[in-house]
Amino acid sequence: MPQPRTRNSLLRSGRANAESPSAFPAAPRRGSGVRAAASRLLTAALSLTAATALALPAAAQQDAAKPITLELNRLEPKPDLQPPGCRAWLLMRNPGDTALDPLRLDLILFGKDGVIARRLALDVGPLPASKTLARIFDLSGLPCDGITGVLLNDLLACGPEPEGRSACLPRIATSSRVPGVGFDK
C-alpha cells in the first residue's frame, strides 16, 4: 500500500522545496475557525470597551475645564403680583458637551440690611450642552429695590447622578449685571 504524500515527504525526496507552496496544504485543525473568530470578536469587544472607558473621563475632564455661568441679568418690578414683587432674569451658559438635567439651585436673597430675605429652591434645568438659556422667576412680596445680594448656597441637583453636584459646583461661575446687587457662590 503506497504511503500518503505529505509536504515533508516531498521535501525529503527533493520534489518540493521549502519556499514553494505545497501541493498539499496543511489541513485546518478541527474547530480552529470558530475559536479564531471568537477570539477576534472578544479582542474587538475588549478594545472597544477600553477605548470607551478612556474617552469618557477625557470628555468629563474637558467639560470640567469649561465653567457653567449663572448671571443675574435683570430685576424688574412686578406690581401685578399678589403681593407686588419682583421678576428676576437668570442667564445660564453651559459650554460643555454634556447636558445638565436636572439642574436645581438653592438660592439665598439678601435684603437692604444684609439679613436673609428669602430662600429659594429653583428648578432651572435642563440646561442643554453648548447652550445659553434665560430663566425667569417671580418673587412675590419682595420688591426689587429691597434685594442687595444673591448667594448660590448649594446645588440641589446637577445631572442625573448624585455625585454630579460635587463635580458641578466648582465649575459654576456667578455674576450680576444688576447695579448694587451681587451674585456670589
Secondary structure as a PSIPRED ss2 file (coil, helix, strand):
# PSIPRED VFORMAT (PSIPRED V4.0)

   1 M C   1.000  0.000  0.000
   2 P C   1.000  0.000  0.000
   3 Q C   1.000  0.000  0.000
   4 P C   1.000  0.000  0.000
   5 R C   1.000  0.000  0.000
   6 T C   1.000  0.000  0.000
   7 R H   0.000  1.000  0.000
   8 N H   0.000  1.000  0.000
   9 S H   0.000  1.000  0.000
  10 L H   0.000  1.000  0.000
  11 L H   0.000  1.000  0.000
  12 R H   0.000  1.000  0.000
  13 S H   0.000  1.000  0.000
  14 G C   1.000  0.000  0.000
  15 R C   1.000  0.000  0.000
  16 A C   1.000  0.000  0.000
  17 N C   1.000  0.000  0.000
  18 A C   1.000  0.000  0.000
  19 E C   1.000  0.000  0.000
  20 S C   1.000  0.000  0.000
  21 P C   1.000  0.000  0.000
  22 S C   1.000  0.000  0.000
  23 A C   1.000  0.000  0.000
  24 F C   1.000  0.000  0.000
  25 P C   1.000  0.000  0.000
  26 A C   1.000  0.000  0.000
  27 A C   1.000  0.000  0.000
  28 P C   1.000  0.000  0.000
  29 R C   1.000  0.000  0.000
  30 R C   1.000  0.000  0.000
  31 G C   1.000  0.000  0.000
  32 S H   0.000  1.000  0.000
  33 G H   0.000  1.000  0.000
  34 V H   0.000  1.000  0.000
  35 R H   0.000  1.000  0.000
  36 A H   0.000  1.000  0.000
  37 A H   0.000  1.000  0.000
  38 A H   0.000  1.000  0.000
  39 S H   0.000  1.000  0.000
  40 R H   0.000  1.000  0.000
  41 L H   0.000  1.000  0.000
  42 L H   0.000  1.000  0.000
  43 T H   0.000  1.000  0.000
  44 A H   0.000  1.000  0.000
  45 A H   0.000  1.000  0.000
  46 L H   0.000  1.000  0.000
  47 S H   0.000  1.000  0.000
  48 L H   0.000  1.000  0.000
  49 T H   0.000  1.000  0.000
  50 A H   0.000  1.000  0.000
  51 A H   0.000  1.000  0.000
  52 T H   0.000  1.000  0.000
  53 A H   0.000  1.000  0.000
  54 L H   0.000  1.000  0.000
  55 A H   0.000  1.000  0.000
  56 L H   0.000  1.000  0.000
  57 P H   0.000  1.000  0.000
  58 A H   0.000  1.000  0.000
  59 A H   0.000  1.000  0.000
  60 A H   0.000  1.000  0.000
  61 Q H   0.000  1.000  0.000
  62 Q H   0.000  1.000  0.000
  63 D H   0.000  1.000  0.000
  64 A H   0.000  1.000  0.000
  65 A C   1.000  0.000  0.000
  66 K C   1.000  0.000  0.000
  67 P C   1.000  0.000  0.000
  68 I E   0.000  0.000  1.000
  69 T E   0.000  0.000  1.000
  70 L E   0.000  0.000  1.000
  71 E E   0.000  0.000  1.000
  72 L E   0.000  0.000  1.000
  73 N E   0.000  0.000  1.000
  74 R E   0.000  0.000  1.000
  75 L E   0.000  0.000  1.000
  76 E E   0.000  0.000  1.000
  77 P E   0.000  0.000  1.000
  78 K E   0.000  0.000  1.000
  79 P C   1.000  0.000  0.000
  80 D C   1.000  0.000  0.000
  81 L C   1.000  0.000  0.000
  82 Q C   1.000  0.000  0.000
  83 P C   1.000  0.000  0.000
  84 P C   1.000  0.000  0.000
  85 G E   0.000  0.000  1.000
  86 C E   0.000  0.000  1.000
  87 R E   0.000  0.000  1.000
  88 A E   0.000  0.000  1.000
  89 W E   0.000  0.000  1.000
  90 L E   0.000  0.000  1.000
  91 L E   0.000  0.000  1.000
  92 M E   0.000  0.000  1.000
  93 R E   0.000  0.000  1.000
  94 N E   0.000  0.000  1.000
  95 P C   1.000  0.000  0.000
  96 G C   1.000  0.000  0.000
  97 D C   1.000  0.000  0.000
  98 T C   1.000  0.000  0.000
  99 A C   1.000  0.000  0.000
 100 L E   0.000  0.000  1.000
 101 D C   1.000  0.000  0.000
 102 P C   1.000  0.000  0.000
 103 L E   0.000  0.000  1.000
 104 R E   0.000  0.000  1.000
 105 L E   0.000  0.000  1.000
 106 D E   0.000  0.000  1.000
 107 L E   0.000  0.000  1.000
 108 I E   0.000  0.000  1.000
 109 L E   0.000  0.000  1.000
 110 F E   0.000  0.000  1.000
 111 G C   1.000  0.000  0.000
 112 K C   1.000  0.000  0.000
 113 D C   1.000  0.000  0.000
 114 G C   1.000  0.000  0.000
 115 V C   1.000  0.000  0.000
 116 I E   0.000  0.000  1.000
 117 A E   0.000  0.000  1.000
 118 R E   0.000  0.000  1.000
 119 R E   0.000  0.000  1.000
 120 L E   0.000  0.000  1.000
 121 A E   0.000  0.000  1.000
 122 L E   0.000  0.000  1.000
 123 D E   0.000  0.000  1.000
 124 V C   1.000  0.000  0.000
 125 G C   1.000  0.000  0.000
 126 P C   1.000  0.000  0.000
 127 L E   0.000  0.000  1.000
 128 P C   1.000  0.000  0.000
 129 A C   1.000  0.000  0.000
 130 S C   1.000  0.000  0.000
 131 K E   0.000  0.000  1.000
 132 T E   0.000  0.000  1.000
 133 L E   0.000  0.000  1.000
 134 A E   0.000  0.000  1.000
 135 R E   0.000  0.000  1.000
 136 I E   0.000  0.000  1.000
 137 F E   0.000  0.000  1.000
 138 D E   0.000  0.000  1.000
 139 L E   0.000  0.000  1.000
 140 S E   0.000  0.000  1.000
 141 G C   1.000  0.000  0.000
 142 L C   1.000  0.000  0.000
 143 P C   1.000  0.000  0.000
 144 C H   0.000  1.000  0.000
 145 D H   0.000  1.000  0.000
 146 G H   0.000  1.000  0.000
 147 I C   1.000  0.000  0.000
 148 T C   1.000  0.000  0.000
 149 G E   0.000  0.000  1.000
 150 V E   0.000  0.000  1.000
 151 L E   0.000  0.000  1.000
 152 L E   0.000  0.000  1.000
 153 N E   0.000  0.000  1.000
 154 D E   0.000  0.000  1.000
 155 L E   0.000  0.000  1.000
 156 L E   0.000  0.000  1.000
 157 A E   0.000  0.000  1.000
 158 C E   0.000  0.000  1.000
 159 G C   1.000  0.000  0.000
 160 P C   1.000  0.000  0.000
 161 E C   1.000  0.000  0.000
 162 P C   1.000  0.000  0.000
 163 E C   1.000  0.000  0.000
 164 G H   0.000  1.000  0.000
 165 R H   0.000  1.000  0.000
 166 S H   0.000  1.000  0.000
 167 A H   0.000  1.000  0.000
 168 C H   0.000  1.000  0.000
 169 L H   0.000  1.000  0.000
 170 P H   0.000  1.000  0.000
 171 R H   0.000  1.000  0.000
 172 I E   0.000  0.000  1.000
 173 A E   0.000  0.000  1.000
 174 T E   0.000  0.000  1.000
 175 S E   0.000  0.000  1.000
 176 S E   0.000  0.000  1.000
 177 R C   1.000  0.000  0.000
 178 V C   1.000  0.000  0.000
 179 P C   1.000  0.000  0.000
 180 G C   1.000  0.000  0.000
 181 V C   1.000  0.000  0.000
 182 G E   0.000  0.000  1.000
 183 F E   0.000  0.000  1.000
 184 D E   0.000  0.000  1.000
 185 K C   1.000  0.000  0.000
